[in-house]
Amino acid sequence: MKENNQAKVKDMLDTMARNGWRVTEQRRTLAQIFADHDGYLSPKDVYDQMSVYYPSMSLDTVYRNLRMLSEMGVLEHFYFMDGGLKFKENCLTHHHHHLICVNCEKTLPFDYCPMDHGLKLPGDYKVLRHRFEVYGLCEGCQALEREETME
């Protein structure tokens, strides 16, 4: 295991503990799965990996843990048009948003935040947290698309 991944796992487990969660072997394994994976994982992907170590674990348990980890900020969740709900380890070092390719699911973080630019909200609304995602096609997928139309 890479040193950076060990730090990621520790950060995730520390956040779980701060939120009152018991740090079990299953949760350690769950954190390790996300630390070791750079891309997005569907609940089924996570279930398939977890069930290797914990055959009696249900898909419902995986969904519940992923949702709670997302609510506490350990994981980010995204809705892909074709791929459905997927999760990724959350970057806790700074506030940022994402450009997401709908074709290859490549995600690019960017620091621009519309909330910092005088966004007017109706009423006396108190924002607790927010997310901003832009869906489109990355440069690589655009190039592939151009190549396919030229053939």
C-alpha atoms as an extended CHARMM CRD file, in Angstrom:
* protein
*
       151  EXT
         1         1  MET       CA              0.0000000000        0.0000000000        0.0000000000  PROA      1               0.0000000000
         2         2  LYS       CA              1.3500000000        3.4000000000       -0.9600000000  PROA      2               0.0000000000
         3         3  GLU       CA              2.1100000000        5.8910000000        1.8070000000  PROA      3               0.0000000000
         4         4  ASN       CA             -0.3670000000        8.3700000000        0.3030000000  PROA      4               0.0000000000
         5         5  ASN       CA             -3.1070000000        5.7220000000        0.3590000000  PROA      5               0.0000000000
         6         6  GLN       CA             -2.3830000000        5.0000000000        4.0390000000  PROA      6               0.0000000000
         7         7  ALA       CA             -2.9200000000        8.7050000000        4.7700000000  PROA      7               0.0000000000
         8         8  LYS       CA             -6.1930000000        8.6800000000        2.7990000000  PROA      8               0.0000000000
         9         9  VAL       CA             -7.4520000000        5.6750000000        4.7440000000  PROA      9               0.0000000000
        10        10  LYS       CA             -6.4610000000        7.3050000000        8.0480000000  PROA      10              0.0000000000
        11        11  ASP       CA             -8.2730000000       10.5470000000        7.0940000000  PROA      11              0.0000000000
        12        12  MET       CA            -11.4180000000        8.6320000000        6.1590000000  PROA      12              0.0000000000
        13        13  LEU       CA            -11.3610000000        6.5670000000        9.3530000000  PROA      13              0.0000000000
        14        14  ASP       CA            -10.6980000000        9.6700000000       11.4930000000  PROA      14              0.0000000000
        15        15  THR       CA            -13.7030000000       11.3870000000        9.9190000000  PROA      15              0.0000000000
        16        16  MET       CA            -15.8590000000        8.3300000000       10.6120000000  PROA      16              0.0000000000
        17        17  ALA       CA            -14.7280000000        8.2900000000       14.2630000000  PROA      17              0.0000000000
        18        18  ARG       CA            -15.3780000000       12.0530000000       14.6540000000  PROA      18              0.0000000000
        19        19  ASN       CA            -18.9150000000       11.4150000000       13.4180000000  PROA      19              0.0000000000
        20        20  GLY       CA            -19.4920000000        8.7530000000       16.0560000000  PROA      20              0.0000000000
        21        21  TRP       CA            -18.9820000000        5.6970000000       13.8660000000  PROA      21              0.0000000000
        22        22  ARG       CA            -17.3060000000        2.6080000000       15.2430000000  PROA      22              0.0000000000
        23        23  VAL       CA            -14.2840000000        1.8620000000       13.0520000000  PROA      23              0.0000000000
        24        24  THR       CA            -14.7760000000       -1.7900000000       12.1120000000  PROA      24              0.0000000000
        25        25  GLU       CA            -12.7370000000       -4.0210000000        9.8220000000  PROA      25              0.0000000000
        26        26  GLN       CA            -15.4790000000       -3.6890000000        7.1910000000  PROA      26              0.0000000000
        27        27  ARG       CA            -15.2100000000        0.1080000000        7.2930000000  PROA      27              0.0000000000
        28        28  ARG       CA            -11.4180000000       -0.1110000000        7.1030000000  PROA      28              0.0000000000
        29        29  THR       CA            -11.8010000000       -2.2770000000        4.0050000000  PROA      29              0.0000000000
        30        30  LEU       CA            -14.3170000000        0.1640000000        2.5240000000  PROA      30              0.0000000000
        31        31  ALA       CA            -11.9310000000        3.0790000000        3.0960000000  PROA      31              0.0000000000
        32        32  GLN       CA             -9.0840000000        1.0680000000        1.5640000000  PROA      32              0.0000000000
        33        33  ILE       CA            -11.1410000000        0.3130000000       -1.5540000000  PROA      33              0.0000000000
        34        34  PHE       CA            -11.6950000000        4.0240000000       -2.1790000000  PROA      34              0.0000000000
        35        35  ALA       CA             -8.1050000000        4.9830000000       -1.3120000000  PROA      35              0.0000000000
        36        36  ASP       CA             -6.7990000000        2.4390000000       -3.8190000000  PROA      36              0.0000000000
        37        37  HSD       CA             -9.1630000000        3.4730000000       -6.6260000000  PROA      37              0.0000000000
        38        38  ASP       CA             -8.7000000000        6.7590000000       -8.4990000000  PROA      38              0.0000000000
        39        39  GLY       CA            -11.9950000000        6.7010000000      -10.3810000000  PROA      39              0.0000000000
        40        40  TYR       CA            -15.6390000000        6.2810000000       -9.5130000000  PROA      40              0.0000000000
        41        41  LEU       CA            -17.2410000000        3.2060000000       -8.0560000000  PROA      41              0.0000000000
        42        42  SER       CA            -20.8810000000        2.2610000000       -8.2590000000  PROA      42              0.0000000000
        43        43  PRO       CA            -22.5000000000        0.6790000000       -5.1980000000  PROA      43              0.0000000000
        44        44  LYS       CA            -22.3960000000       -2.6320000000       -7.1060000000  PROA      44              0.0000000000
        45        45  ASP       CA            -18.6410000000       -2.2030000000       -7.7340000000  PROA      45              0.0000000000
        46        46  VAL       CA            -18.0950000000       -1.6520000000       -4.0060000000  PROA      46              0.0000000000
        47        47  TYR       CA            -20.3580000000       -4.5700000000       -3.1000000000  PROA      47              0.0000000000
        48        48  ASP       CA            -18.4670000000       -6.8750000000       -5.4650000000  PROA      48              0.0000000000
        49        49  GLN       CA            -15.1450000000       -5.9590000000       -3.8050000000  PROA      49              0.0000000000
        50        50  MET       CA            -16.5030000000       -6.0610000000       -0.2410000000  PROA      50              0.0000000000
        51        51  SER       CA            -18.2450000000       -9.4270000000       -0.7040000000  PROA      51              0.0000000000
        52        52  VAL       CA            -14.8680000000      -11.0560000000       -1.4540000000  PROA      52              0.0000000000
        53        53  TYR       CA            -13.8670000000      -10.3670000000        2.1780000000  PROA      53              0.0000000000
        54        54  TYR       CA            -17.3380000000      -10.3470000000        3.7570000000  PROA      54              0.0000000000
        55        55  PRO       CA            -19.5880000000      -12.7930000000        1.8510000000  PROA      55              0.0000000000
        56        56  SER       CA            -22.5640000000      -12.2160000000        4.1520000000  PROA      56              0.0000000000
        57        57  MET       CA            -22.5910000000       -8.4280000000        3.5550000000  PROA      57              0.0000000000
        58        58  SER       CA            -25.7010000000       -7.2310000000        1.7260000000  PROA      58              0.0000000000
        59        59  LEU       CA            -25.9390000000       -4.6840000000       -1.0790000000  PROA      59              0.0000000000
        60        60  ASP       CA            -28.3060000000       -2.7100000000        1.1490000000  PROA      60              0.0000000000
        61        61  THR       CA            -25.5830000000       -2.4080000000        3.8160000000  PROA      61              0.0000000000
        62        62  VAL       CA            -23.1520000000       -1.1300000000        1.1940000000  PROA      62              0.0000000000
        63        63  TYR       CA            -25.7010000000        1.4600000000       -0.0600000000  PROA      63              0.0000000000
        64        64  ARG       CA            -26.4100000000        2.6510000000        3.4850000000  PROA      64              0.0000000000
        65        65  ASN       CA            -22.7110000000        3.0440000000        4.3210000000  PROA      65              0.0000000000
        66        66  LEU       CA            -21.9600000000        4.8510000000        1.0430000000  PROA      66              0.0000000000
        67        67  ARG       CA            -24.8420000000        7.2730000000        1.6000000000  PROA      67              0.0000000000
        68        68  MET       CA            -23.7540000000        8.0100000000        5.1750000000  PROA      68              0.0000000000
        69        69  LEU       CA            -20.0930000000        8.4170000000        4.1540000000  PROA      69              0.0000000000
        70        70  SER       CA            -21.2030000000       10.8510000000        1.4840000000  PROA      70              0.0000000000
        71        71  GLU       CA            -23.3000000000       12.8260000000        4.0010000000  PROA      71              0.0000000000
        72        72  MET       CA            -20.3250000000       13.1500000000        6.3560000000  PROA      72              0.0000000000
        73        73  GLY       CA            -18.0490000000       14.2830000000        3.5210000000  PROA      73              0.0000000000
        74        74  VAL       CA            -15.7940000000       11.2330000000        3.2760000000  PROA      74              0.0000000000
        75        75  LEU       CA            -17.0780000000       10.3800000000       -0.2030000000  PROA      75              0.0000000000
        76        76  GLU       CA            -18.4150000000       12.4770000000       -3.0580000000  PROA      76              0.0000000000
        77        77  HSD       CA            -21.2940000000       11.1520000000       -5.0980000000  PROA      77              0.0000000000
        78        78  PHE       CA            -22.1350000000       11.9140000000       -8.6920000000  PROA      78              0.0000000000
        79        79  TYR       CA            -24.9990000000       10.9820000000      -10.9760000000  PROA      79              0.0000000000
        80        80  PHE       CA            -23.8140000000        9.8220000000      -14.3690000000  PROA      80              0.0000000000
        81        81  MET       CA            -26.4560000000        9.8100000000      -17.0610000000  PROA      81              0.0000000000
        82        82  ASP       CA            -25.6650000000        6.2830000000      -18.2350000000  PROA      82              0.0000000000
        83        83  GLY       CA            -23.8150000000        4.9280000000      -15.2140000000  PROA      83              0.0000000000
        84        84  GLY       CA            -26.1680000000        6.0250000000      -12.4410000000  PROA      84              0.0000000000
        85        85  LEU       CA            -24.9760000000        6.8790000000       -8.9460000000  PROA      85              0.0000000000
        86        86  LYS       CA            -21.2380000000        6.5550000000       -8.3340000000  PROA      86              0.0000000000
        87        87  PHE       CA            -18.9260000000        7.4460000000       -5.4730000000  PROA      87              0.0000000000
        88        88  LYS       CA            -15.3580000000        8.6620000000       -5.1630000000  PROA      88              0.0000000000
        89        89  GLU       CA            -13.0850000000        9.5750000000       -2.2720000000  PROA      89              0.0000000000
        90        90  ASN       CA            -13.6660000000       13.2130000000       -1.3450000000  PROA      90              0.0000000000
        91        91  CYS       CA            -10.8370000000       15.7090000000       -1.5300000000  PROA      91              0.0000000000
        92        92  LEU       CA            -10.8510000000       17.2700000000        1.9250000000  PROA      92              0.0000000000
        93        93  THR       CA             -7.9120000000       19.6220000000        1.4130000000  PROA      93              0.0000000000
        94        94  HSD       CA             -9.7550000000       22.4960000000       -0.2840000000  PROA      94              0.0000000000
        95        95  HSD       CA            -13.1270000000       23.5670000000       -1.6490000000  PROA      95              0.0000000000
        96        96  HSD       CA            -13.5430000000       22.8720000000       -5.3580000000  PROA      96              0.0000000000
        97        97  HSD       CA            -16.0380000000       21.7710000000       -7.9650000000  PROA      97              0.0000000000
        98        98  HSD       CA            -15.9320000000       19.4390000000      -10.9570000000  PROA      98              0.0000000000
        99        99  LEU       CA            -16.0670000000       19.1640000000      -14.7270000000  PROA      99              0.0000000000
       100       100  ILE       CA            -17.2960000000       15.6430000000      -15.5000000000  PROA      100             0.0000000000
       101       101  CYS       CA            -17.0280000000       13.9150000000      -18.8700000000  PROA      101             0.0000000000
       102       102  VAL       CA            -20.2760000000       12.0840000000      -19.6150000000  PROA      102             0.0000000000
       103       103  ASN       CA            -18.4280000000        9.7200000000      -21.9500000000  PROA      103             0.0000000000
       104       104  CYS       CA            -15.3320000000        8.4710000000      -20.0730000000  PROA      104             0.0000000000
       105       105  GLU       CA            -16.2300000000        9.8040000000      -16.5690000000  PROA      105             0.0000000000
       106       106  LYS       CA            -12.9230000000       11.6870000000      -16.3200000000  PROA      106             0.0000000000
       107       107  THR       CA            -13.2920000000       14.4120000000      -13.7250000000  PROA      107             0.0000000000
       108       108  LEU       CA            -11.3440000000       17.6320000000      -13.5400000000  PROA      108             0.0000000000
       109       109  PRO       CA            -11.4920000000       19.7360000000      -10.3900000000  PROA      109             0.0000000000
       110       110  PHE       CA            -11.7060000000       23.5040000000      -10.6910000000  PROA      110             0.0000000000
       111       111  ASP       CA            -11.6490000000       26.1670000000       -8.0090000000  PROA      111             0.0000000000
       112       112  TYR       CA            -14.2450000000       28.5750000000       -9.4120000000  PROA      112             0.0000000000
       113       113  CYS       CA            -17.2490000000       28.6740000000       -7.1180000000  PROA      113             0.0000000000
       114       114  PRO       CA            -20.4610000000       30.4470000000       -8.1360000000  PROA      114             0.0000000000
       115       115  MET       CA            -21.2670000000       30.9730000000       -4.4570000000  PROA      115             0.0000000000
       116       116  ASP       CA            -18.3120000000       33.3790000000       -4.2370000000  PROA      116             0.0000000000
       117       117  HSD       CA            -19.7010000000       35.6630000000       -6.9340000000  PROA      117             0.0000000000
       118       118  GLY       CA            -22.8080000000       37.2680000000       -5.4720000000  PROA      118             0.0000000000
       119       119  LEU       CA            -25.2920000000       34.4860000000       -6.1010000000  PROA      119             0.0000000000
       120       120  LYS       CA            -28.7310000000       35.8130000000       -5.1180000000  PROA      120             0.0000000000
       121       121  LEU       CA            -30.9590000000       33.2360000000       -3.5010000000  PROA      121             0.0000000000
       122       122  PRO       CA            -34.6790000000       33.6400000000       -2.8260000000  PROA      122             0.0000000000
       123       123  GLY       CA            -35.8350000000       34.4990000000        0.6740000000  PROA      123             0.0000000000
       124       124  ASP       CA            -33.6300000000       34.3110000000        3.7170000000  PROA      124             0.0000000000
       125       125  TYR       CA            -32.0160000000       31.0330000000        2.7100000000  PROA      125             0.0000000000
       126       126  LYS       CA            -29.0900000000       29.7790000000        4.7890000000  PROA      126             0.0000000000
       127       127  VAL       CA            -26.7170000000       27.6130000000        2.7110000000  PROA      127             0.0000000000
       128       128  LEU       CA            -25.1090000000       24.8100000000        4.7180000000  PROA      128             0.0000000000
       129       129  ARG       CA            -23.1600000000       23.1720000000        1.8830000000  PROA      129             0.0000000000
       130       130  HSD       CA            -23.2990000000       23.0170000000       -1.8670000000  PROA      130             0.0000000000
       131       131  ARG       CA            -21.9750000000       21.2490000000       -4.9560000000  PROA      131             0.0000000000
       132       132  PHE       CA            -21.4440000000       22.4980000000       -8.4600000000  PROA      132             0.0000000000
       133       133  GLU       CA            -20.8440000000       20.0880000000      -11.3290000000  PROA      133             0.0000000000
       134       134  VAL       CA            -20.5570000000       20.7350000000      -15.0360000000  PROA      134             0.0000000000
       135       135  TYR       CA            -21.1990000000       17.7950000000      -17.3610000000  PROA      135             0.0000000000
       136       136  GLY       CA            -19.7370000000       17.7100000000      -20.8610000000  PROA      136             0.0000000000
       137       137  LEU       CA            -17.0810000000       16.0540000000      -23.0140000000  PROA      137             0.0000000000
       138       138  CYS       CA            -13.3820000000       16.1360000000      -22.1440000000  PROA      138             0.0000000000
       139       139  GLU       CA            -10.7850000000       17.0100000000      -24.7840000000  PROA      139             0.0000000000
       140       140  GLY       CA             -9.9140000000       13.3520000000      -25.3770000000  PROA      140             0.0000000000
       141       141  CYS       CA            -13.5150000000       12.3120000000      -25.9840000000  PROA      141             0.0000000000
       142       142  GLN       CA            -14.0680000000       15.3190000000      -28.2630000000  PROA      142             0.0000000000
       143       143  ALA       CA            -11.0280000000       14.2770000000      -30.3170000000  PROA      143             0.0000000000
       144       144  LEU       CA            -12.3500000000       10.6990000000      -30.5680000000  PROA      144             0.0000000000
       145       145  GLU       CA            -15.7420000000       12.0290000000      -31.6120000000  PROA      145             0.0000000000
       146       146  ARG       CA            -14.1170000000       14.1430000000      -34.3780000000  PROA      146             0.0000000000
       147       147  GLU       CA            -12.1030000000       11.1220000000      -35.5860000000  PROA      147             0.0000000000
       148       148  GLU       CA            -15.2420000000        8.9740000000      -35.7490000000  PROA      148             0.0000000000
       149       149  THR       CA            -17.1380000000       11.5760000000      -37.8000000000  PROA      149             0.0000000000
       150       150  MET       CA            -14.2250000000       11.8340000000      -40.2660000000  PROA      150             0.0000000000
       151       151  GLU       CA            -14.2060000000        8.0750000000      -40.9720000000  PROA      151             0.0000000000
